[in-house]
Amino acid sequence: GDMADKVEKTFKFVIVGGGIAGVTCVEQLSSQIPSAEVALITAGPHIKAVTNYKQVSKMLEEFDVEERPASVLEEKFPNLTVIHSAVKSLHTQSHSVETADGRIFGYEKLCICSGGRPKLLTQENPYVLGIRDTDSAQEFQKRLSKAKRIVVVGNGGIALELVYEVEGCEVIWAVKDKAIGNTFFDAGAAQFLIPSLEAEKPERAAPCKRPRYTTEEPAAGASHTFTAGLHLSLLLFSVEYQCEVEKIFTSEELLNSQQQTLRPENGSWPVYIQLTNGKTFGCDFIVSATGVVPNAEPFLYGNNFALADDGGLQVDDHMMTSEPDVYAAGDVCTACWEHSPLWQQMRLWTQARQMGWYAGRCMVADILSEPIELDFCFELFSHITKFFNYKVVLLGKFNGQGLGPDHELLVRCTKGQEYVKVVLSGGRMVGAVLIGETDLEETFENLILNQMDLTPYGEELLNPNVDIEDYFD
């Protein structure tokens, strides 16, 4: 056909996207079949590389992410060609990709690793900062240092995590649920993590009650223990529940608008945000922490990709999309195989690396007609990160995701040192949050994987005077 005539070169493997998933996939393919011609199509001059990789336990891995010039990869893999351009269109029928600069490349197997982009509240707005990972953190820190008040929109643990660095900045948090069903935090973790519960203004402080752990949601409008804890520490923290963003406008637009409802408070702020509950707040800037949207658009036109509800490309347990010879990995894809009961997809660095690695393995297995099993990393969700300079380990259904009301929580908290939460279902451990140097990750990982009945141990499981490893090694 027309397309086929203009193909400049055909590669065995073409990968689109120079993020963690794409780069990891390239490394897998190049090291498994060193003779295969591989192309990486990426818009920017830099790629994201995994550095300082450490396997911490069977499931847990730690690594840093660094921007590197793409040439670093080409030097490492002689069979790799980096094509610096965005993708304009994909033609799955003719197995070819057209780049924005008008070139056309053929492929035998393609892997789409185009990532996700922050769900932004509005079109580009200098007062709205999208936060989706710690790499947007520096920019956030910089702007925060001068801010008196910010509004955070979305259940963004990352945004909240960063707020703590700042003294005396007021935070208003708009959440669409009736409670903070936060991805990373629960009431207790928040109380542990937000430092200096000794309020500076004693007359406003209330006794800090140990949060009661319940699995029911508080009634709409009920103040959550979480908020109480935050109020004590920051004295400047409030949550607006069950609301989303109606409108964002500048102080000029505000003055010009004749709406009486929008009278600014004393003093004028650079930006105003109106929420669906009718309240309007002025602030220095707005943090949008509402998750990511898979970057699938450039590939859809003229093709028949099955999409998941979240807009991701559906992939099966071999990371294959619904189009022949097209794989996908990382934030752009949605895992549509039947998940292990202890795993969930969350668009994180760790999963981008695991998916890119596994997609590469699957592509090679397919070329060599070898069978391949779903990788072990998809058995148990595991993630290590840092919050407030504490090590944080998340395992399994760490927030009781999808467990319904029958699960129970055990919590141990040593202020300023560690916070340990265990999620049990039917007497078996199904999830855990470990904050601080707890040294429990391997033991808990094993207890979750082997699904041992822990009923006989009861509360003793978290007794700090009992060396739990002695029981289970």
C-alpha positions as CSV (number, residue, x, y, z in Angstrom):
1,G,0.0,0.0,0.0
2,D,0.8,3.7,0.0
3,M,2.4,3.6,3.4
4,A,4.6,0.6,2.7
5,D,6.3,2.4,-0.2
6,K,7.6,5.2,2.0
7,V,9.0,3.1,4.8
8,E,12.5,4.4,5.4
9,K,13.6,1.4,7.4
10,T,12.0,-1.6,9.1
11,F,13.1,-2.7,12.6
12,K,12.5,-5.9,14.4
13,F,11.4,-4.0,17.5
14,V,10.2,-0.4,17.8
15,I,9.6,1.1,21.2
16,V,7.8,4.4,21.6
17,G,8.6,6.6,24.6
18,G,11.8,7.3,26.5
19,G,10.4,7.0,30.0
20,I,11.2,4.2,32.5
21,A,8.9,1.6,30.8
22,G,10.3,2.3,27.3
23,V,14.0,2.4,28.3
24,T,13.7,-0.8,30.4
25,C,12.0,-2.5,27.5
26,V,14.8,-1.5,25.1
27,E,17.4,-2.8,27.5
28,Q,15.6,-6.1,27.8
29,L,15.3,-6.6,24.1
30,S,18.8,-5.5,23.3
31,S,20.4,-7.7,25.9
32,Q,18.2,-10.8,25.0
33,I,18.6,-10.6,21.3
34,P,21.7,-8.5,20.7
35,S,21.5,-9.0,16.9
36,A,18.0,-7.6,16.6
37,E,17.6,-4.1,15.2
38,V,15.8,-2.0,17.8
39,A,14.5,1.6,17.5
40,L,13.5,3.9,20.3
41,I,11.2,6.8,19.2
42,T,11.2,9.5,21.7
43,A,10.4,13.2,21.5
44,G,12.9,14.7,24.0
45,P,16.7,14.5,23.9
46,H,16.7,12.8,27.3
47,I,15.6,9.5,28.5
48,K,14.8,8.3,32.0
49,A,17.1,5.7,33.3
50,V,16.9,3.4,36.3
51,T,20.0,3.9,38.5
52,N,21.3,2.4,41.8
53,Y,18.9,-0.5,41.4
54,K,18.7,-2.7,44.6
55,Q,16.6,-5.8,45.1
56,V,15.6,-5.3,48.7
57,S,13.7,-8.5,49.1
58,K,11.9,-11.1,46.9
59,M,9.4,-8.5,45.8
60,L,10.7,-5.1,46.8
61,E,13.1,-3.1,44.7
62,E,14.6,0.3,45.2
63,F,16.1,2.5,42.5
64,D,16.6,6.1,41.5
65,V,15.4,7.7,38.3
66,E,17.7,9.9,36.4
67,E,17.5,11.9,33.2
68,R,20.3,10.9,30.8
69,P,21.1,11.9,27.2
70,A,19.7,9.3,24.8
71,S,23.1,8.8,23.4
72,V,24.1,6.9,26.6
73,L,21.8,4.1,25.4
74,E,23.1,4.1,21.9
75,E,26.6,3.7,23.2
76,K,25.6,0.8,25.3
77,F,23.6,-1.0,22.6
78,P,25.2,-0.9,19.1
79,N,21.9,-2.3,17.5
80,L,19.8,0.5,18.9
81,T,18.8,3.6,16.9
82,V,17.2,6.5,18.7
83,I,14.8,8.5,16.6
84,H,14.2,11.9,18.1
85,S,10.6,12.8,17.2
86,A,7.0,12.6,18.5
87,V,4.8,10.0,16.9
88,K,2.2,11.4,14.5
89,S,0.3,8.2,13.7
90,L,0.4,4.5,13.9
91,H,-0.8,2.1,11.1
92,T,-1.2,-1.3,12.7
93,Q,-2.4,-2.8,9.3
94,S,0.9,-2.0,7.6
95,H,3.0,-2.3,10.7
96,S,4.4,1.2,10.4
97,V,4.8,4.3,12.5
98,E,4.8,7.9,11.2
99,T,6.8,10.5,13.1
100,A,6.0,14.2,13.5
101,D,8.9,15.1,11.1
102,G,7.3,13.0,8.3
103,R,9.4,9.9,8.4
104,I,7.9,6.4,8.3
105,F,9.4,3.3,10.1
106,G,8.3,-0.3,9.9
107,Y,8.2,-2.7,12.8
108,E,7.8,-6.5,13.4
109,K,6.8,-5.9,17.0
110,L,5.9,-2.6,18.6
111,C,5.8,-1.6,22.2
112,I,3.9,1.6,23.2
113,C,5.4,3.2,26.3
114,S,4.1,6.7,25.9
115,G,3.3,7.1,29.6
116,G,0.7,9.3,31.2
117,R,0.3,13.0,31.7
118,P,-1.0,14.8,34.8
119,K,-4.8,15.2,34.7
120,L,-4.8,19.0,34.8
121,L,-7.7,21.0,36.0
122,T,-7.6,23.6,33.2
123,Q,-5.7,24.4,30.1
124,E,-2.2,25.6,30.9
125,N,-2.4,28.0,33.8
126,P,0.7,29.5,35.5
127,Y,-1.1,29.2,38.9
128,V,-1.9,25.5,38.5
129,L,0.9,23.1,39.3
130,G,0.4,19.5,38.3
131,I,2.1,17.0,40.6
132,R,2.4,13.4,39.6
133,D,5.8,12.4,40.9
134,T,8.7,13.4,42.9
135,D,10.3,15.0,39.8
136,S,7.7,17.8,39.9
137,A,8.6,18.2,43.6
138,Q,11.4,20.6,43.2
139,E,9.3,23.1,41.3
140,F,6.7,22.7,44.0
141,Q,9.1,23.3,46.8
142,K,10.4,26.4,45.1
143,R,7.0,27.9,44.8
144,L,5.9,26.9,48.2
145,S,8.6,28.8,49.9
146,K,6.9,32.1,49.1
147,A,3.3,31.0,49.5
148,K,0.9,31.9,52.2
149,R,-2.0,29.7,51.1
150,I,-2.4,26.9,48.6
151,V,-5.3,24.8,47.5
152,V,-4.7,21.1,46.8
153,V,-7.2,19.4,44.6
154,G,-7.4,15.6,44.4
155,N,-6.3,12.7,46.7
156,G,-2.6,13.4,46.1
157,G,-0.5,11.9,48.8
158,I,2.5,13.3,47.0
159,A,1.3,16.8,47.2
160,L,0.4,16.5,50.9
161,E,3.8,14.9,51.6
162,L,5.5,17.9,50.3
163,V,3.4,20.4,52.1
164,Y,4.9,19.4,55.4
165,E,8.2,21.0,54.6
166,V,6.6,24.4,54.9
167,E,6.0,26.4,58.0
168,G,3.0,28.6,58.2
169,C,1.5,28.0,54.8
170,E,-2.2,27.5,54.9
171,V,-3.5,24.5,53.0
172,I,-7.0,23.9,51.8
173,W,-7.6,20.5,50.4
174,A,-10.6,19.8,48.1
175,V,-11.5,16.1,47.9
176,K,-14.3,14.6,45.9
177,D,-15.1,11.9,48.4
178,K,-16.8,12.1,51.7
179,A,-13.5,11.1,53.4
180,I,-9.9,11.2,52.5
181,G,-9.7,7.8,50.9
182,N,-6.2,8.7,50.0
183,T,-4.0,6.5,47.9
184,F,-1.2,6.6,50.4
185,F,-2.5,7.9,53.6
186,D,-5.0,6.8,56.1
187,A,-5.9,8.6,59.3
188,G,-3.1,7.1,61.4
189,A,-0.3,7.4,58.9
190,A,-1.2,11.0,58.5
191,Q,-1.1,11.7,62.2
192,F,2.3,9.9,62.4
193,L,3.7,11.7,59.4
194,I,2.7,15.2,60.0
195,P,5.3,16.3,62.5
196,S,5.1,18.6,65.5
197,L,1.7,17.8,66.8
198,E,2.6,20.1,69.6
199,A,0.9,23.1,68.3
200,E,2.7,26.4,68.6
201,K,-0.5,28.1,69.8
202,P,-1.5,26.1,72.8
203,E,-4.8,27.9,73.3
204,R,-6.0,26.4,70.0
205,A,-4.7,22.9,70.6
206,A,-7.1,20.1,71.5
207,P,-5.9,16.9,73.1
208,C,-4.6,14.6,70.4
209,K,-6.7,11.5,70.5
210,R,-5.3,8.3,69.2
211,P,-7.4,7.7,66.0
212,R,-10.0,5.0,66.3
213,Y,-9.6,2.6,63.4
214,T,-12.9,1.7,61.8
215,T,-13.6,0.5,58.3
216,E,-16.9,2.5,58.0
217,E,-16.6,5.8,56.3
218,P,-17.5,8.8,58.4
219,A,-20.9,10.3,57.6
220,A,-20.9,13.0,55.0
221,G,-19.6,16.3,56.6
222,A,-18.5,14.5,59.7
223,S,-15.0,15.7,60.7
224,H,-12.6,12.9,60.1
225,T,-9.9,12.1,62.7
226,F,-7.5,12.7,60.0
227,T,-8.4,16.4,59.8
228,A,-8.3,16.8,63.5
229,G,-4.8,15.5,63.5
230,L,-3.8,17.8,60.7
231,H,-5.4,20.8,62.3
232,L,-3.3,20.3,65.4
233,S,-0.1,20.2,63.5
234,L,-0.5,22.9,60.9
235,L,-3.3,24.9,62.5
236,L,-3.7,26.0,59.0
237,F,-5.3,23.0,57.3
238,S,-8.8,22.5,56.2
239,V,-10.6,19.9,54.0
240,E,-13.6,20.6,51.7
241,Y,-15.3,17.2,51.2
242,Q,-17.4,16.1,48.3
243,C,-16.5,18.9,45.9
244,E,-14.6,19.4,42.7
245,V,-13.4,22.5,40.9
246,E,-16.0,24.6,39.3
247,K,-13.8,27.4,37.9
248,I,-10.4,29.0,38.3
249,F,-9.8,32.7,37.7
250,T,-7.4,35.5,38.3
251,S,-8.0,38.6,40.5
252,E,-8.6,40.7,37.4
253,E,-11.3,38.4,36.2
254,L,-12.7,38.4,39.7
255,L,-13.0,42.2,39.9
256,N,-14.5,42.3,36.4
257,S,-17.0,39.6,37.2
258,Q,-20.3,41.1,38.5
259,Q,-21.1,38.0,40.4
260,Q,-21.8,38.9,44.0
261,T,-20.8,35.4,45.2
262,L,-17.2,36.0,44.2
263,R,-16.4,38.9,46.4
264,P,-12.7,38.5,47.3
265,E,-11.7,38.2,50.9
266,N,-9.6,41.0,52.3
267,G,-6.4,41.3,50.3
268,S,-6.2,40.1,46.8
269,W,-4.7,36.7,45.8
270,P,-3.1,35.9,42.4
271,V,-5.6,33.2,41.7
272,Y,-9.1,32.2,42.9
273,I,-10.7,28.8,42.8
274,Q,-14.4,28.2,43.0
275,L,-15.5,24.8,44.2
276,T,-18.8,22.9,43.4
277,N,-19.9,23.4,47.0
278,G,-20.2,27.1,46.2
279,K,-17.1,28.2,48.2
280,T,-14.5,30.4,46.6
281,F,-10.9,30.6,47.9
282,G,-8.1,32.9,46.9
283,C,-4.6,31.4,47.1
284,D,-1.0,31.7,45.8
285,F,-1.3,28.7,43.6
286,I,-3.3,25.5,43.1
287,V,-1.8,22.0,43.2
288,S,-3.5,19.5,40.9
289,A,-2.9,16.0,42.2
290,T,-5.7,14.2,40.5
291,G,-3.7,11.4,39.0
292,V,-2.6,10.7,35.4
293,V,-4.3,10.2,32.0
294,P,-2.8,7.5,29.8
295,N,-1.2,9.1,26.7
296,A,-2.9,6.8,24.2
297,E,-4.4,9.4,21.8
298,P,-1.7,9.5,19.1
299,F,-2.1,5.8,18.5
300,L,-5.9,5.4,18.3
301,Y,-6.8,7.0,15.0
302,G,-7.5,4.5,12.3
303,N,-6.8,1.5,14.6
304,N,-8.9,-0.7,16.8
305,F,-7.4,-0.7,20.2
306,A,-9.6,-1.9,23.1
307,L,-9.4,0.8,25.8
308,A,-10.0,0.4,29.5
309,D,-12.4,2.7,31.4
310,D,-9.5,4.8,32.5
311,G,-8.5,5.5,28.9
312,G,-5.5,3.1,29.0
313,L,-4.7,0.6,26.3
314,Q,-6.0,-2.8,27.4
315,V,-3.2,-5.3,27.8
316,D,-3.4,-9.0,28.5
317,D,-1.1,-11.1,30.7
318,H,1.6,-10.9,27.9
319,M,1.4,-7.1,27.8
320,M,-0.3,-7.4,24.3
321,T,-2.9,-4.9,23.2
322,S,-5.8,-5.9,21.0
323,E,-3.9,-5.1,17.9
324,P,-1.6,-7.8,16.5
325,D,2.2,-7.4,17.3
326,V,1.5,-4.3,19.4
327,Y,2.4,-4.4,23.1
328,A,2.2,-1.7,25.7
329,A,3.8,-1.0,29.1
330,G,3.8,1.5,31.9
331,D,1.3,4.3,32.5
332,V,-0.2,4.2,29.0
333,C,-1.6,0.7,29.5
334,T,-4.2,-0.9,31.8
335,A,-3.6,-4.4,33.1
336,C,-6.7,-6.3,32.0
337,W,-5.8,-9.8,33.0
338,E,-7.4,-11.3,36.1
339,H,-5.2,-9.8,38.9
340,S,-3.8,-11.7,41.8
341,P,-5.9,-10.9,44.9
342,L,-2.9,-9.1,46.4
343,W,-1.9,-6.9,43.4
344,Q,-3.3,-3.7,41.9
345,Q,-2.1,-1.4,39.2
346,M,-1.0,2.0,40.4
347,R,0.8,4.2,38.0
348,L,4.2,4.3,39.7
349,W,7.9,4.1,38.7
350,T,8.2,0.6,40.1
351,Q,5.4,-0.7,37.9
352,A,6.6,1.1,34.8
353,R,10.0,-0.7,35.2
354,Q,8.4,-4.1,35.9
355,M,6.0,-3.8,33.0
356,G,8.7,-2.6,30.5
357,W,11.0,-5.4,31.6
358,Y,8.2,-8.0,31.3
359,A,6.9,-6.7,27.9
360,G,10.5,-7.0,26.6
361,R,10.6,-10.6,27.8
362,C,7.2,-11.3,26.2
363,M,8.2,-9.8,22.8
364,V,11.3,-12.0,22.8
365,A,9.4,-15.1,23.8
366,D,6.9,-14.5,21.0
367,I,9.7,-14.0,18.4
368,L,11.3,-17.3,19.6
369,S,7.9,-19.0,20.0
370,E,8.7,-19.8,23.6
371,P,6.0,-20.0,26.3
372,I,6.2,-17.4,29.1
373,E,4.5,-17.2,32.5
374,L,3.0,-14.1,34.1
375,D,5.9,-12.6,36.0
376,F,6.1,-13.1,39.7
377,C,6.2,-9.3,40.4
378,F,2.5,-9.2,39.6
379,E,1.7,-11.6,42.5
380,L,2.0,-9.0,45.2
381,F,1.8,-5.2,45.0
382,S,5.0,-3.7,46.6
383,H,6.4,-0.2,46.6
384,I,9.1,1.6,48.5
385,T,9.2,5.3,48.6
386,K,10.2,8.1,51.0
387,F,7.8,10.5,52.7
388,F,9.1,13.2,55.0
389,N,12.5,11.5,54.9
390,Y,11.0,8.3,56.4
391,K,11.2,5.1,54.5
392,V,7.7,4.0,53.4
393,V,6.9,0.4,52.3
394,L,3.5,-0.4,50.9
395,L,2.5,-4.1,50.5
396,G,-0.5,-5.8,49.0
397,K,-3.9,-4.2,49.8
398,F,-2.2,-1.7,52.0
399,N,-5.3,0.5,52.2
400,G,-7.8,-2.4,52.3
401,Q,-8.5,-1.8,48.6
402,G,-11.6,-3.7,47.5
403,L,-11.8,-5.7,50.8
404,G,-15.2,-4.5,52.0
405,P,-16.1,-4.1,55.6
406,D,-14.8,-7.4,56.9
407,H,-11.1,-6.6,57.1
408,E,-9.4,-5.6,60.3
409,L,-6.4,-3.3,61.0
410,L,-3.7,-3.6,63.6
411,V,-1.6,-0.5,64.2
412,R,1.5,0.2,66.1
413,C,2.9,3.7,66.3
414,T,6.0,5.1,68.0
415,K,5.9,8.8,67.6
416,G,8.8,10.2,65.5
417,Q,10.1,6.7,64.9
418,E,7.8,4.3,63.2
419,Y,4.3,3.5,62.1
420,V,3.2,0.0,61.3
421,K,-0.2,-1.0,60.0
422,V,-1.3,-4.4,59.0
423,V,-4.5,-5.3,57.1
424,L,-5.9,-8.7,57.9
425,S,-8.8,-10.5,56.1
426,G,-10.1,-13.8,57.5
427,G,-7.1,-13.9,59.9
428,R,-4.6,-13.7,57.0
429,M,-2.3,-10.7,56.3
430,V,-3.3,-9.1,53.0
431,G,-1.6,-5.7,53.2
432,A,0.8,-3.5,55.2
433,V,2.1,0.0,55.5
434,L,5.6,0.4,57.2
435,I,6.9,3.8,57.9
436,G,10.4,4.3,59.3
437,E,13.2,1.7,59.8
438,T,10.9,-1.1,60.9
439,D,12.9,-4.0,59.4
440,L,9.6,-5.9,59.0
441,E,9.2,-5.8,55.2
442,E,10.7,-9.3,54.5
443,T,8.7,-10.9,57.3
444,F,5.5,-9.3,56.3
445,E,6.1,-10.0,52.6
446,N,6.4,-13.7,53.4
447,L,3.4,-13.7,55.7
448,I,1.3,-12.1,52.9
449,L,2.7,-14.4,50.2
450,N,2.2,-17.6,52.2
451,Q,-1.2,-16.6,53.6
452,M,-0.5,-18.2,56.9
453,D,-3.4,-18.0,59.4
454,L,-2.4,-15.4,62.0
455,T,-5.5,-15.7,64.3
456,P,-3.5,-17.4,67.1
457,Y,-1.2,-14.4,67.4
458,G,-3.9,-11.7,67.7
459,E,-2.5,-8.3,68.8
460,E,0.8,-9.9,69.7
461,L,1.7,-9.8,66.0
462,L,2.7,-6.1,66.5
463,N,4.0,-6.3,70.1
464,P,7.2,-4.4,69.9
465,N,8.7,-6.6,72.6
466,V,8.2,-9.7,70.6
467,D,10.7,-10.3,67.8
468,I,8.3,-11.4,65.2
469,E,11.0,-12.8,62.9
470,D,11.6,-15.5,65.5
471,Y,8.1,-16.8,64.9
472,F,8.1,-17.0,61.2
473,D,11.6,-17.6,59.7
